[in-house]
Amino acid sequence: MNNYKKTAIAVAVAQIALMSGGAAIAQVGASGEPAVVVVSGQRAALNSAQKVKQNSDEIVDSIVADDIGKLPDRSVTEVLQRVVGVTIDRTMSKSDPEHFSVEGSGVSIRGLNYVRSELNGRDSFSANGGRSLNYEDVPPELMAGVDIYKNPSAEQIEGAISGLVNLRTAMPFDYKGMKVALSAQTTYSDLKKGRSSPSASGLFSNRWKTGIGEVGVLVDLAYSESATRTDALQVEPYFPRDDVVPGKTVWIPKGASWRTLNFERQREGAYGALQWRPNRDINTSLTFFKSRYKMDWDEQAIFAASNPYNILVGPGATYDGKGAFVSGTLTDPADKGINYGGDTRIANRKSDTTDVSWNLVWRPTSSWTFKSDLQSIRAKTANLDSTVATGVQMPKQQMDLAGGRPNLIFDSADLAYLANPNNYYWAFTQEHADRSKAKGTAWKGDAQYDFDHKVMRDIRFGVRLTKRDAVTEKTNPDYNWVAISQPWQLGWNIGQLASLGDPRFSGNTRVHNFNNFFGGKVSVPSLVVPNTSLATGYPDSYAGLHKYHDILCNEHAAANGATPACAPWKGASYGTDPAGSNEQTEKTGAFYTQARFGFDDLPMPIDGNIGVRYVKTDMKASGYTVFSYTRPTIPAGYQTTGPAIPNIPAFVRPQDYSGSYSNVLPSLNLRMKASDKLQFRFAASSAVSRPDFSQLQGYTTLTQDVKTTSDDAAGIVRVNSVTLTGEGSGNPALKPVTSRQVDLTAEWYFAPAGSLTLAVFNKQLKDIIVDQSYNFQLPDVNGAMNNFTVTAPINGAKGRARGFELAYQQYFDNLPQWLSGLGVQANFTFVDGKKTMYQSVFQEYCTGGAGNGASNLNLNMNGCDTNGRSFGNLPLYNQSRRSYNLALMYDKGPLSARLAYNWRSRSLQGVNVNGTKGGDGLDSNPASPTVGQHNVSYGLPTWAAAYGQLDASIFYKITEQLSFGLEAQNINDAKFRQEMDQEIGTKGRAWFATGPRYTAQMRYSF
């Protein structure tokens, strides 16, 4: 099923060697006679992966399963991070980095996230608004191996600028005969404690010679559970204060918080393959792949909702050299305590992906080979995210931030206060829901002609046709935050808070004890949080809670002799509002031709391929355009002066968008063999990465805002300004990101599982998608066009990613006998990335009153500090300059073990993301009319600090069929740390603890 002949041969040889029980390596013994050493498991897998890399036409790294259904880690994302040049995200959402992902989430290759995913050489995706798989959804037990192509050739499907990840499953003809493999695991989380999480998988495969030819059947099933916990400490952003220390500006955080998240997931997978070879010239197969993923998490947290300018600092506080708070006691007498929220949050997601594919290979002559491949894929997902929160006025908070993580100090009075429900009130609710469906159909036909020529090897050409539909619906507003009772509402529409001490509002809460917090190394107070049923009971539970506000609102109106204006709670619209709907259809047609050649008579033989791929993309988006305006009232008889006001009636109308673009993608791959062990590669190509479907949404809101002043004496209304603006949820006119890229490698294969390789790469990117402004034209009643400045995703930047990869692996067979099974695997990656806007939006000062939406370009592109100053010069997201893997391995006799450490340097997670943004920054622009006010929207650059995790495994083969193993993740109990940039330097934002996890595993195969 692999289109790449040499790679296919290497994979097949590697797979057969592995699946049939091992690989034989000839060595010279002490007597001088060749000795055959049979290796299996981990070492055989490394042999196979190295052979794939060495013999491939393209630059590729590979991981092969140690045994049937046994990749070397617990998830596909964790497997990928071991590959040189690959890093993984460790947060659940890019827009909400406050939640840690234990098994990893998104994948970047060479510092870029333009990654294409394949299953057995076919395009594969999840229903997530993007174009690739959620790798955490895929059962690793179903995988026979993973290949990562760094610079694909013309015959490979377009869309992989940073790299192509191909997940491979086994086929019946990979085995000599019947094969059965069973495994069972149980995993225990040291931090979560409680019951362990079971997993199991089973594979059956057989092949028969029949009257209609050779037939093979394979069935592979997998089920796994995971139960983990994450504890977190967080420090809020620092604010400049000149009223705390006389004559000096100091920076005070508005508090520190803590949270616990319990995470559970179930992953199910089913894979089946039917293979038929009626004769030696025809081979056909039908495959079925299905993965199901279900996750649930609940969180109990406290977070600062305080006014940072009302916080006082007690005597004896300490500050660093830049005036940043280090230790002391915070209070807030003006607000009767430091305002905090205590929430219960739940989230659940179900995903389902089904892939059915048919493949035919026909070789009518010794020279011609024809292939046909038909694929149908269906994917869907649904998610609910619900938060219910109480509020509390904390009397004081004592903090010491001098150490590696915050030390929060509470006396007995603090503990008793925070555990007393009478001190809490009902604060807010927030809901979010989304669901997506995607389906795709693809057919490709390939032809290959093999030459009997000393230079030309073969020529290949083919076509590929696809159609993909994607529909996403989400709540509008997206995350619908609605107050129940808040301090800022007092005196406005309520006279008191909905206190839990009031019998009318009491109940439905519990005292949550943060037991074993940070593995017992940190002690934090118990909190009064809403019952989980209130979060899971949306929408009925929400309606009940918001009736508390209605009661208080009516009472306040009655006490003031006013007419009640207490609008009942209204949940976010879902499935009925076009603003929350994104419907896309995309068709592509591609043609490629590629020639393979080789100059074997040269002193250093050279071979390779050269080709070109042409692809045309047609897309349609169904959406809406909405226009609203504020038309001033012009008194009768008054004249108007100033700019003309366009006469455009308000409307809401459906609108279909269509677009088309073509790309020509040449590629060249060369390999020079200096010897049987030493070779060099050169690769050059053009590549594209299409916009995500979430970025192509066709929903645009347009607004006309008119500012006037009246001169009643003169009977004149002066039009001071007419502002025509808009905001697009997406942009159907987006073009793909393109790249011109070059790779050079040096590869020394000095042993079956021994190699030293170096790769140097340079990718020049164009048309990077950023949020910026463009002109949207709308006619008035007379047909005159008016330009609206619309903020939406556009192709607005260029960039680069260049660097090198160094990888080494070796088993030390010449060591003394008792050490001869030792081996080392190591790799290092350096990436230098940069992004340059086509049109700079940098401003030294952030604008007061601009809000933190998409239209605040300076904030979203450059970041704004709480003192109103911009940062600028930010790198590409999720790009670490340095990363490395180091593994110590042991394979001898029945014993196989590995100790593996993975590390990456800091990387930018986002700007204007949840937790480090707000609307009360200081306007410090001396030219601003609101200078000195606290009305600037700030968004701090938030970083993932350098992180390293140590994992281990040991397996013992009891018999040739039966083995037992133990695996451990994060045995160094690493804490994931986040940082935030401020003028006073990089400050600690959050510390996440997940604790070690242990897995016991039994495997049986015959």
N, C-alpha and C positions, 0 to 999 in steps of 0.2 A: 504494500500500500504506500510505501515510501517512493516518491518520485525520483529520488536521487540515487543513481545506480551504485556508486561506490559506497555511499553511506549506508544504503540498504544492505549491501553485502556485509559490511562491517557489523552492522546491527544484528543481522541474522546469525553470523558466526559467533558474535559475542553472546547473543541470547541462547543459542543452542548449547554453547559451551557452559554457560551458567546453569541453564535449566536442566541439563543432563547430568549435573552433579559436580561440575568443577572444570578446571582447565589444567592441562598437563604442560609443565615447563621443563625443558631439558636443561640440565646443569651438569657440570663436570665434577664428579666426586673425587675423593682422595686417591682412588686407584687409577684415575685417569679415564675410567669408563663413564659414558653418559648415564646420569641418574635422572629418573623421572620423578618430579615432585608434583603431586596433585594438590591443587589449591581450590578452595571453594569459598562460598560466603563473601565476606567483605573484600578479600583480596582478589577473588575472581571477578567481582563486580568492578573493581578498579582496573583490572586488566582489560575488561570488555569496554569500559568507558574510554580508556586511553586509546584502544584500537579504533573506536568510532572517531575520535578527534584526529588521530593520525591519518586515517584513510579518507576522510571526508573531502569533498570538493570545495566546501566552504569552511569558514572559520567557525568552529562549533565546539562547545563544551558539553559534556554528557554526564549523566548520573544513571547508573544501572542498578536495579534492585539487587540487594544482597542475596535474596532468595525469592521464591514465588510470593508476590504480594508483600514484600518487605523492603520498602525504601528506607534509607538510614535515619529518617526522622519521623515525627508524629503527624506532620501535615506537609502538604506540597509546598507551602510558602517557606517552611523551615528547611525543607530539602533544597530549595532554590538558593537560599542565602549562603550555602556552602560553596557555590560556584563563583569563581573569580569574576569580578565585575558586577555581581548581583547584590543588591541590598533590599531589605523589606521594611515596610512601615510597621509600627507597633502601636498605632492608635486605630480605634474603630471607625472614626470618621475624620476626614481632613478638615471639616468646618467645626469640629467639636473635639479638639485634642485632649479633653479632660478625661477620656475613657481609654484605658489601655487594652490592647489586644494581645492576649497571652500567646497565641499561635501565629501571630503576625497577620498582616492584611495585604496591602498593595505591594507590588514588585516594581523596582527600578533596575534598569540595566545600564551600566556606565553613566549613572547619575541622571538618567532620563526615564520618564514613565510612559513613553510612547511604545508600549510593549504589545505585540500581538500574541494571541494564544491559539494553539491548535490542539486538536485531538486526533492522533494518527494522521497527521498531515493535512487535516481539514480545519477550516475556520471554526472556532468554537467561542461561545459567549454566554454570559449570564444576563438575566433581565434586570439590569441595574442602571439603565440609562447610558451605559458606556459601550465599549466595543470588545472587551475582553472578559475572561472568566474571573469570577471570585474564586481564587485558588483555594481559599479556606473551605469552600463548598465541596471540593472534589475529594473523594475518598482516596488516600494514597495507597490503600491496600489493593486497588485495582490497577495500579500502574506497574508496568514492567521497566520503565525508564523515562527519563526526561532529557530532551536535547535543547540546548540554548544556542541559536544561530545569531552570531554577532553582526554579520554582513551578508544577508541572504542574496541568492542569485536570482536571475530573471525568471526561472521557472517556479520560484516560490511565490506564494500569495503576497500581494503588496500590503503595506500597512505597518511595517515594523521598522521604525527609525532606530530605536535603541536596541531592539532585539526581538527575536521570535522564540517563544517557548512552546515546544511541541511535546505534549504528553503522549506516551506510547503505552498501549495495552498489548498483551500477548495474543497470539493467534494459535489455532490448533496445530498447524503445521510447524510451529516452533519446537514441538516436542516429538521425540521419536515414536512414542506410542501413548498409552494411557498415562495420565498424570493426575494425581489427587494431592491437594495441599490444604491443610486445615490449620488454623491458628486461633488462639484465644488469649486475650490480654485483660488486665485490670490495672487501672491507674489511680493513684492516691495523691491528693494535694495536701502538702504539709501545712499550708496556711488555712485552707478551707476546712480541713479535717472532715469528719463525718464519713459517709460510705464512699467506697471506691467506685470508679466508673468502668463498666465492662466494655469490651470490644471483641469482635469475632469476625473471621473471614473464612471463606472456603472456595476452592477452585477445583473443577473437574474438567479434564480435557482428554479427548481420545481421537484416534483417526483409524479409518478402515479402508481397505481396498475392496471395492464392490464392482458389480457388473457395469455400473455407469461411471466408474472412475474412483478416485480416492476422495473420501469425505472426512471432514474433521468437524468436531463440535467442541466448543469451550463454553463453560458457564462459570462466572465468578461473582460472588456475593460478598458484601462487606457491611458491617454495622459497627458503629463506635459511638461512645458517649464521652463527654468531657465535662468535668465540674471543677471550676477554678474560682479563685477569689482574688480581688485586687484591693489593697488598702492604699490610700493616698493622703498626703499632707500637701496643702497649698498655701502659698503666700500671695496676697492680692497685690495689684500694682501699687507703686509708690507715687505719692503726690507731693509737689513742692509746697512748702509752707514757710511763710516768713513771720508767722505769729506764734511760733512755738519757742524758739530760742531767740532772745533779743539780739537784733543786729545781724542775724544770720538766716539764710535759707536752708532748711533741712527737708529731707524727703521721708515721708511717713507712709507706710503701707496702711490700707484701710482695714486690715485684719488678716487673720490666718484661719484656715478651715481644714476639715478632715472629712473623709468619706470612705465607704466600703461598698464594693460592687461584687455581687455573687452572680457568676456566669455559668450557664448550662447549655450544652449543645448536643444534638443528635445528628449523626451523619449516616445516611444509608446510600448504598451503591449497588447497582446491578449491571453486569456486563455479560453479553453473550455474543458468540461469533460462530458462524457456520461457514465452512470453507469447502470448496469443491474444485477438484482438478480432474476434469473428464479425460484429459490427455496431457501430454507434456507441453502442449502449445497454448492451453487455456487454463487460467486460474481465476476463480471468482469467489467472492466472499460477501456475506451479509453480516453487519454488526449492529448491535443494539447496546446503547449506553444510557444509563439513567442515574442521576444523583439527586438525592433529597437532603436538604439541610434545614434544621430547625434550631433556633437559638432563643433563649429567654434569659434576661438578666434583670435583677432588681438592685436598686441602690438606695442607701441611706446616707444623707450628706448634710452638712451645714456649710453655708456660704455667706460671705459678707454682702449685705445690702445697705451698708451704712453710707452716711454723708461724709466723705473723706475730709471735709473742711471743718467739721464739728468735732473731730477727734482731738482729744487732749492727751499729752504725754506727761506721765508722772515724773517727779524728781528722781534724779539718779540715772536717767536714760543715757545710753551711749550711742555714738555715731561714728561712722568711718571718716576717712579723710575727705570724701566728697560730700559729706553731709547726709549720707544714707543711714537711716535708723538701723541699729544693731541689736539693742536690747532695751527693755523697759516695759512699762505698764501703760496700756491705752485705756482711756475712758471717753464717755460721750454724755456729759450731763445735759446738754441742750436737747438731746433726743431721748432722755431718760434711759440711756444705755446704748450700747453699740448694736445697731440693728443687724440681725442675722436671719436667714431663712433656713429651716430644717425640712428637707424634702424626702419624699419617697418617690422614686422614679422606676418605672418598669419599661422594658422594651422587648418586643418579640419579633422575630422575622422567620418566615418560611420561604424556602426557595426550591425550585424544581427545574431540572434541565434534562431533556430527553433528546438523544441523537440516534437516528436510524440512518445507516449508510450502506450503499451497495457499490461494489468495486469489481471491475472486470479487466483482466489483462489477457490479451490475445497476441500470440507471436506466430503469424501465418508463415513467415519465412525466417531464415537464419538472420536476416538483416532488419526486418521490420517488426516493431512492437507497437501495439495500440492499447490504450488504456481509456476506460470510461469510469467515472466516479460520480455518483448521485448521492446527495445528502439532504436530509430534512432534520431540522433542529427546532425544538420548542422549549421556551424558557419562561418561567413566571416567578414572581416574588411578591410578597405582601408584608407590610411592617406597621406596627403600632408603637408609638412612643408616648408615654403618658406620665405626667408629673403632678403631684399634689403636695403643697408645702404649707408648713406652719411657719410662724415668725416668732422671734424672741428678742428682747432687748437685753443683751449681755451686760451685766454691771461693769465688768472690766476684763481685760485680756492681757496677760503677761507673756511676753515672748522673748526668746533668746535665739537670734539668727546667726550667731557667730560660728556655729559648728557646721558639720556636713549637711545636716537637715534641721528643720526648725525644732526647737524645744519649747513646747507650749506648757505653761505652768498654771495650775489651778489649785486654789485652796479649797478647804472643805465647804466654805460658803458658796463658792462658784459651782462646785459639783452638785450641791443640794439644789441650788437655784435652777440649773439646767435640767435637772431630773424631775422638776415639779411642773405638771401640766398647767397649773393655774397661771404660770408665767408666760404662756404661749398664746398665740392667736392664729386664726386661719388666714393665710397670706394670699395664695394664688393657685391657679391651675394652668396647665399647659399641655396641649395635645398636638400630636403630629401623626399623620398616617399617610402611607403611600402604597401603591401597587403598580406593578408593571407586567406587561406581557410582551414577549418578542418571539418572532418566528422567522425562520430563514430557510430558503431552498437554494441549493447550489449544485451545478453540474459542471464538470470539467472533462474535456477530452484531450488526450495527449497522444502524440505519435513520436516514434524514435526510429531513426535509421542508423544502423551501425555500419561503419566503413571498414573495409579490409585495406587499411592504408597506414603507413608508418607514422603519419602526423595526425590526420583526422580520425578521431575516435567515433564520434556520432554527432548527429544533429537532431535537436528536439524542437518541437513546436506544439502549441496547443491553445485551446480557448477555455475560458471559464465564464459562466453566466450565473448571476446571483440575484435574488430578490429577498429583501429583508423588511419586515414590518415591526414597528415598536410603538407601543402605547404606554404612557406613564401617567398616572393620576396621583395627585397629592393634595393634601388639605390646603385651603386658602383662607386665612393666612397660613403660611407653611408651618411655623411653630406658633401656635395661637396662645400667647400669654395673656391671661385675664386676671385682674386683681379680685380677690374676695374682700379683703380689708387691708389697707396699707396706711402707714402713718401719714403719707402725703395726701390722703383723702380726708383726713380729719378736718372738720370745719367746712369742707367743700360739699360732700354729699352724704357723709356719715358723721355721727358725733362721737363714736367710740369704735374700738376694734372688736372684731368677733372673737372675744377671749374664750379660751377653753375653760376658764374659771366661771364663766356664765353658764348656768345649767341649760340654757337654750342651745348652746353651741358645744357643749362638752361631749366626750366620747369619740369613738372612731380613731383613736390614737393609741400609741403604745410607747413605752420607754425602751429604746434600743440601746443595748450594751455593746460596745465595740470590743468584744472579747478577742484575745490573741492578736491584737492590733499590731501590725508589723512584726508578727511572730512573737508577740509578747515583749518586744523591745521598746514600745512606745505606749504610753497610757494617755487616753483622751476621755473626756467626760461622756456620760450617757446623754442621749437626747430624746426629746419627745417628738416622734414623727408620725405622720398619718399611717393608718393601716394600709397594707398593700391592696386590700380589696377596693379602696377608694380610687387607686390608680388603675387597677384592672377593670373597674366597674364603669368606665367611661362608655356612654355619655350620661347615664342616669345618675351616677354618683356626683358628677360635676354639677348637674342641675340642682341636686339637693344642697350642695355646699354653697352655691351662689345665691340660694334663697336666704342664707344668712345675711348677705349684703343687702338684699331687698328689704329685710326686716329693719336693719339699721338705717337704711336710706329713708324709709317711710317714717321711722321715728324721728329722724333728724328734721325732715320736712315739717312734721307736725309740731315739733318743739319750736320751730322758727316761723310757724304760720305760713308756710310756703306750700305750693302745689308740688306733690312728689314728682320727681323726674328720675325714676329708678327703672331704667331699661333692663328687662330680664336678660339673663345670660344667653348668649347665642354662640353655639359651637361653630368651629370652622366648617365651611362648606367642603364637601368631599364627593367627587363624582358628578357634581352638577354645575360647577363653576368652570368656565373655559380657562380661567387664569391658572387652574391647577391641572390642566390637561395638556399633554404633549403627544401628538400623533405624527408619526414619521413613516415614510416609505422610501426605500432606497433600492435602486437597481444598478448593477455594475456589469460591464462587459470587458473582458481582458483577453489580450492575445500576446503570446510571447514566442520568441524563437531563441534558441541557444545552441551553441556549438561547443563540443568538448574536443580538446586536442592534446597532443603530447609530443615533445621532441626528445625521444629516448636516446638518440645517438649523441647528444651533446655530452661533454665531460661532466656536466652537472645537469641531468635531465630536468626538463621543465614541462609541466602539464597544467591544464586549467580549463576554464570555460569563459566564453564571452557571449553576451546576449542582451536582449532588450525586451522590455515588457511595456505594452501600451494598455492603459486602462481608462475607461470612460465611466463616469459616475453620474447618475441622474437621481435627484432626490425631490420629494414632495413633502411639505409640512402643512398640516391643517391647523389653523389658529384663528386668532381674533385681533382686530385693531379697535381700540377704545379711545375716544376723544372726549375730554371734558374741559370746561372752561369756567372762569369766574368773570362774567361780564359786568362791568360797573353800571350802576344806575345813573343815567344822565337826566337831570331834572328837565322838565319841559321848558323850552325856550333857551336853554343853555347851549353855548357853542363849545366845541372841543378843539384843543390844540395839541400839537405833539404828534408822535407816531400814529399812523393809521392802525385801527384795530381790525384784524381780519375777521370777516363774517363767515365763520365755519360752524354749522350746526353741530351740536353734540350728537354722538352716535356710538353704537356698539354693533360691529358687523363682523361676520365670519370672513376669513380671508385665507385663501390657499396660496402657498408659495411654492415655487419650483426653481430648481437650479441644476446646472450641468457644468461639469469641468472634465478635462482630460489631462492625463499625465503620461509622459514618456520617461521610462525608468531604465537606463542602461546599466549594465553591471559587468565587471571583469574580476575573475578570480584566477590568480597564478600561484603555482607552487614549484619551487626549485629544490631538488633533492641533492644536497651536497654529499650525502652518503645514505646508507640504509637507515641510519639513526638520526641524522641531522637534516632538517628541511626548513625552508623559508617560504613565507607566503606574502603576496601582495593582493589587496582587494580594494576596488573602487566602485562606487555605485551611487545612484540617486534613489532616494526613498521618500515615501509619503506616510503621513498619519492623518486619517480623516478626523474631523471634529466628533466628539461624543454626541449622541442623540440629545442628551440633556442640554447641550450648547446650541442646538439647532431649533429650539422651540420657537414657534411663530406667534408669540403673544406680545403685543406692544401697546403700552398705554401712553397717550399723548395729552399734554396739558397746556392750556393757554392761560397765562397769569398776567393780569393788567393792573398796574399801580397808577393811581390817580390822586390828584388834589383838586379841591374846588375853591374857586374865588367867587363867592356869592355876590359880592358887590359888583363885580364885572360881569357876572353871569357866564363864567367860563369854567369848564372842567379841563384841567391840564392832564394829559396822558404822559406820565413820567417814564413809563417803560412798558413794553409788551414782550413778555418772555415766552418763547415757544420751546418746550422741553418734552422729553419722554424717556421711558425706560423700557427696555426689551428684556423679557425673561430669557431669550436666546436670540439667535440671529441666523435665519435660514440661508443667508447669503455667504456664510463662512466658507472659506476654502481650506484645503488641508494644509497642515504644517509640512514643509518639505526640508530635505536634508541632502547635502552632498557630503559623502563620507569616504574616508581612506583608512585602511588598516595595513599594518606591517607586522609580521610575526617572525620569530625565530623559535624553532621547536626541536629539542633534543630528546629522543626516546632511547635511553640507554639500557632499559630493562623492560620486561613485560609489564610491570607496574611501577616503572621508574621513568620520570621525565622532568625536564626543566624547560619552561616555555616563557617567552616574553612577547607581549603584543602592545603595539603603539597605535593609537587611534585618534582621529580628528573628525568631528561631525560639525558641519556648518549649517545652522538652522535658519530657515526663513518663515515668515508668516506665523510666528508663535501667537497663540490666541490669548488675548488679555481683555479686560473690561475697559473700554474707552468710548469715546463719542463719535458719532457719524451723523450725516444729514439725512433726514427722512422728510420727503416732500409730501405735502397735502394741499389740495386745491381749495380755495374758498368758493363761495356761491357764484362768483364771476369767472371761475376757471383759472384765476391767478394762483401760481404755486407758492407755497410758504414752506420755508425750511425749519424743521424742528430738530433741535439738538438732542439726539437720543443716545442714552448710555446703554451699551449692550456689549456682548463679546464681539471683538473684531480681530482680524489678523493684523496685529499692531506692533510686533517686535521681531527682532532677529536675535540669534544667540549662537553659542558654541558649547561643545563638550569635548574636551581633548584630554588625553592622559595616557596611562600605560597600565598593563596588567602583568604581574609576575606570578608564576605558579610552579610549584615543585612537589614531587612525590617520589618516595623510594622506600623499599623494604631492604633492610640491612642483613642480607643473607650470609654475609661473610663474618658476622659477629660470632662469638662463642656459641655453642649449641643451645644453651639455655636462653640466649638473647636473640637467636636468629630469626624470631618471628616479629621483631620490632620494625615499625615503619613510621614514617612521618609524611604528612600532607600539609602543605602551607601555600597560601596565596596572598597577594597584596595588590590593591587597586588604588590608583591615584587619578582623580578627576578634577580638572579645572574647568568650571562652567561660568558662563556670563550671559546676561540678557540685556539687550539695548532696545529701548523703545524707539519706534520710528518717529514718534512725536512726543517729546518729553512733557510730562505733566508735573514735574517736580516744582514745589513751592516751599520756600524756607519755612513759612509759617502755615499752620493748619487754620482753616477758616471756621470762625464761630458760626454756629447755627446751620452748618452744612449737612448735618446728619451723618449716619454711618452706612447709608445705602450705596448702591452701585454707582450713583452719580458723583459721589465724593471720590474722585479719581486720585487725588493726592494721597488720601488716606489709604485707599486700597492698593495703590501701586508702591507707595513709599513708606507707609506706616507713620503714625503720629504719636508723639509722647504725651503724657498727661500735662506737660508744661506748654503744649501747643506748638512744639517744634517737630519738623519732619525728619525722618531718618534718611531715606534714599539709599541708593547703591546696594540694593538687596540682591542676593544670589537667586538662582533657580530653586524652586521648591524641592524638598526631599533629596537634595544632592549633598552627599558627604564627600569631602575632598579625599579622605583616606578610609579604607576599610581593609580588613584582613581576616583570614581564617587560619587557625593552627590546630592540627590534630595529631595526636600520638596514637598509633595503632599497634595492635598485637594480633598476629594470626599464626598459630602453630598447633598442629594436631586438631583436637576437637575444640580448642579455645579460640575465640575471636573477641577482641575488645577494642574500644575506641574512647578517647578522651578528646573532645572537640571544643575549641573556643572560637567564638565569632565576635568581631568588634567592628564598629563603625564610628567615625568622628561625628561631630555635631552637624545637624542639618536643619534648614529652615522649614518649619511645619506650616506656617501661615501668618497672615497679617489680618487684623480685624476679625479674629476668630473668637469663639465663645470663651469667656473667662478672662480675657485680657483686652476687652474693649468696653467702651462706655461713652456717655455723652456729656460728662461734667469735667472735661479737661479745661485748663486755664487758657484763655485767649491772651497770648503774650505779644501779639503783633502790634507794635507801636502805631502803625498806620490804620489799625482797625477801629471802627466806631464803637466796638464793644470790648476794647482792650481792658483787661482786668476781670472780665466776667468769666464765669465757669460754664461756658456754653460750647466748648470745642469737643467734637467727637474724636476720641483717641482710639487707636488700635496698635498695640505693641507687636513688633516682630516676635513670634514665639518659636522657640527652637527645641528640637530634641537634642539633649546633651549627648556627649560620647557615651556609648553603651557597649558593654561586653558581657557575654553570657557563656557559661561553661556547661556543657552537656557530656554525658557519658553513657556507655553501653557495654555489656559483657554478655556473650552467648556461649553456651557449652553444648556441644553435640553429644547427647547421651548415646545414641546409636546413629546409624546412617540416615534413619528416617525421623528420629525424634530429637528435638533440641529444646533447651530452656534458656531464657534470657532475662536480663534485668536492664532497664533503661532509666536514666535520670536526666531531667531537664532543670537548668538553672541551679546546679548544685553549689554554685558560689553565692546564691541568694542575692543576685544583682538587683539593685534598685534603679529603675528607669527614671531619669531626671529630666525635667523641662526647665528651660531658661527663658527669660524675657529681657529684651533690650530696653534700656532707658538711658537718659543722658548721664546718669550717675554710674553707668556701666551695666554689665550683664548681671542680672539678679536671678536668684533661684525662684522658680515659679511653682514647681510641683515635684513631688517624690512619690513614685509608685512602687509598691512591694507586692510581689505575687508568690514568693516563696518557692522552694523546690517542689518538683513533682516526680513521682516514681511509678514505673510500669513494670509489672511482671508478665512474662510472655511464654507461652508454650506453643511449639510448632511441630506438626507431623505431616510428612509427605511421603508418597511412594509412587 
